[in-house]
């Protein structure tokens, strides 16, 4: 075991270096609220890829993939985890471009859902996003505490406090600008360090040939790519990670931070390609740990660290300490800023025309609150696996109805809520954690199917998808997707217009309602977060013969023939 003082010294040195770089970079520019929470159009393709890799590769990659390979299906499970981690990045290649098209001044996922659907769906999505990101943050802190306790005997509260404190300094000061810059630096260190660590472990265990022979002799099913339990695990992990990632505000921030659409496409695609081998290698070390019989009483959750301890000399485990610290900080700063940015972007609806200074103080204050809460939870050493799975299930049941509104003009708030709720109920019926309690219910219990994660996640995603599409087909209204841009404004807008305000907009005579017309003079009045959508008028009937002038007073309905508006809607 590495000495506690030495491990803490290395940890503090790494964190101090990252904090210095983050603060110094932020001081080179005047940070507005926009810079703090969106860093809009500032990241080229390389920077976008680097920040996605660093923010996505938290300390969990040293735990979860290895545990999957060791305990949930060997090679097939590890491969499923790798693919599942890449799919959301590839999804955002398409979704991200569409988001930038319809919300060029966007900041958060909650802005989109409020503007597109309304208050109820907004509240539901906000709950999922905050729950998922906070659990992710607490899990990262817990993983760091567990790793340093295993490697060097560092108390959990010390690890969580030191990491959280340093990250809070540069994130609270520089926001997303600091986070993206430090992510880039961390990626340049993390990728070589991960590669060297994996290579050193393989060599220390006798090479790939020796490892393969030992696994074949003891647990050959671990290397079977067709092993059914492993395939089932991989299947539900793909659905779970994809659904949950849609509600990760850090991904949405980086969509808007990309310099242009090409930078977004290349950045997300490169991040997906790089992620697959990294996750797969981590999972294969778990397979090696199980096949070589190294896990013992330690349990599969620390399979990678068991392998490291068996294969490397004590001094070399310092590299693992550095890796853990970098991985945790790269995700913690993203989640600190992501959670704070969701609320900050929405404050301009809740407060009465707040100025930029108020929003800046709010953003920094919320970052501090989130950080302190995560430090406290992470120091406790709680198991967050079941909460993580529940958050994943919420995402799996909701992400298709949530994103469907970005592609279909017929999708409605009631349809999205119905689809999400139905999908969640199906998922819960199969969810193993709750299955034992549910089967004891009178009448309903005996009718419930057996518990299974693959059935739970596939059922949640499948049912919600079908209902979302059917409800849209049955809808007799059309939503003008072009109107989304007028709902969301820059937080630095000198006109004082609130962000994502749902109020009425007046245009000067001759003004153009086009999405990208900067000459338009607008005045937004009145609406706040809890306001009813009944008078907002952007979702209307397309009954033949209805005069478009009948609805011209409504804010986002173009006074053009219905067939033109209908042609713009994606069914």
Beta strands, then each sheet from edge to edge (+ up, - down):
strand 1: 477-479
strand 2: 504-507
strand 3: 522-525
strand 4: 539-541
sheet 1: 1+ 4-
sheet 2: 2+ 3-
end
